[in-house]
């Protein structure tokens, strides 16, 4: 498995997104918008119209998967646009694989952030009570600020690590 220019550019974009999200807790439009266009442009250049369609489908899958999480209030818009950019590089099939890896890594990142923010014992008790309430009531309720609110999770870290893991597992087609 060789590293090609597409993978290098995607890794650079992920690195910038992670650094910005860790520092400012935001992923700016000046990074996500051009990243989508670069993914579309690279695939179009390499494979003409078929590459454009491949990249566009990947971006649409990435956007479609994460926009639901944004609509529920579980994720920021920058994260959604970043994953659409990732999809424009990976294509539709690998974008779905990356989403699974990102969800796993994201859960771990969220627990680590919560553990450092509230303490490990309190986090464990909160998680246990949340799971119990979800199983007993059958509903998933979002924490509100008056209930203590959770810290903001820099989800670009999960997107970056999950994308890298997905690429290692299934390298760009």
N, C-alpha and C positions, 0 to 999 in steps of 0.2 A: 504494500500500500504506500504509494508515494503522495507527498503533499503537493497539491497543485496551487495555482495562483488564486483560485476561488476560495480554497480553504484558508489560505493566508489572509486574504482580505476579510473573510468572515471572522477569523480569530482576532484581527485588529479591531473590527467593529465591536465584537464582544468585549474585548479588553477596555475599549473606550467607554462602552455602556456601563460596565461594572464599576470602573473608576468614578464616573459621573454619578452613578446611583449611590455608591458608598459615600461620596463626598457631599453631594447636594440633595440626595434622595429624590432625584428626578432624572428622567431620560429625555433629553430635549428633542424637539422636532427637527432641528438642524442635523441631528445624527440619524434619526429613523427614516425620514423622508428620502434623503439621498441614498441611504443604504438599500432601500427597496428598489430605487432606480438603478443602482449599481448591480444588484442581483439580477434584475430584469435585463439590463444591458449586457452583462457578461454572458448569460445563457443565450441571449439573442445573437451575440457575436459568435459564440462557439457553435450553435446549432440552428441558426436562422429562426424561422417561424416556430418550429417544434420546440426550440429552447425557450422562446418567449412564452409559449403556452405552458410549458413545464414550470417555468418560474412564476408565472401569473397564477397558476393553480396552487402552487406552494404558498404564495402570499395570501391567497384567498382562504386556504385551509388554516393557515396560521392565524389570520385575522378572525375567521369564523369561530375557531376553538376558544380563543382568549377573550373575544368580545362578550361572550356569555358571562365570563368571570368578572369582567368590568361592569356589566349591567347589574350584577348582584352586589357590587361594591367590594369585591374581594381583591381587586387588582386595579392598578392605575392605568390610564390611557397610554402612557409611555411604554409600559410593559407590553401592551397589546400591539402597539405599532412596532416595537422591537421584534416581537415574535413574527409579525407579518414580514419584516425584513429577513429574519432567519428563514422563513418559509420560501422567500424568493430565491434564496441560495440553495436550499435543500430539495425543493420540489415537494409534491403532495405526499408521497408515501413516507419519505423520511421525516417530514414535518410531523406526521402523526407519531412516529417513533420518538422523535425529539420531545413531543408534548408529554408522553408517558414518562420519559426520563426527567423532564423538567418538573413534573408534578411530584415525583419521588424526592428529587433534590430540594424542591421548594418546601415540602413538608418538613424535611430535616432542618433546612435553614430557618424556617419559622420557629421551630421548637428551640433551636439554639439561641436565636434572638430573644425569644420569650424567656428562656432560662436565664440568660444574662441580665435581662431587664427586671424580672420579678423574683429571681431565685429559682433554683432547680426544684426544691421541694414544693413550693407554691405552684410552679408550672405543672408538675406532675399531678398535683391534686386538682388543679383547674382542668387539665386534660381529662382526667378520670371522671370528674363531675359533668363535663361537657358531653363526653361519650355516653354516660349514663342517661343524661337528660335527652339526648338525641335518640337513644334506643327506646326509652320509655314513652316519649311524646311523639316520636316519629317525625319531628320537625327540626330543621337546622335554623337556629336563630343567631343573628349577628350580634356580637358584643357592642354595646353602646358605651359612650364615654362615662355615663354615670355608673356603669357596672365595672369600671376600672380600665376599660379600653386597652387594647394590645398595642405594642410599639409598631411603627411602620417597618415592614420587612423590605430590604433592598432586593427585589425579586430579579433584578438583572443578574445577580450572582447565580441564582437558580437557572435562569435562562441560559447563561453562558456555560455553566458546568454541565447542564443537561444536554445542551447542543454539542458540546465537546464529547460527552459520553456517547451520544447518539451517533456522532460522526465516527468515533472509534469503533462502535459496534457495527455500523452500516455506512461505509464511506461514500458519500455522494453518488448513490446509484450503483 
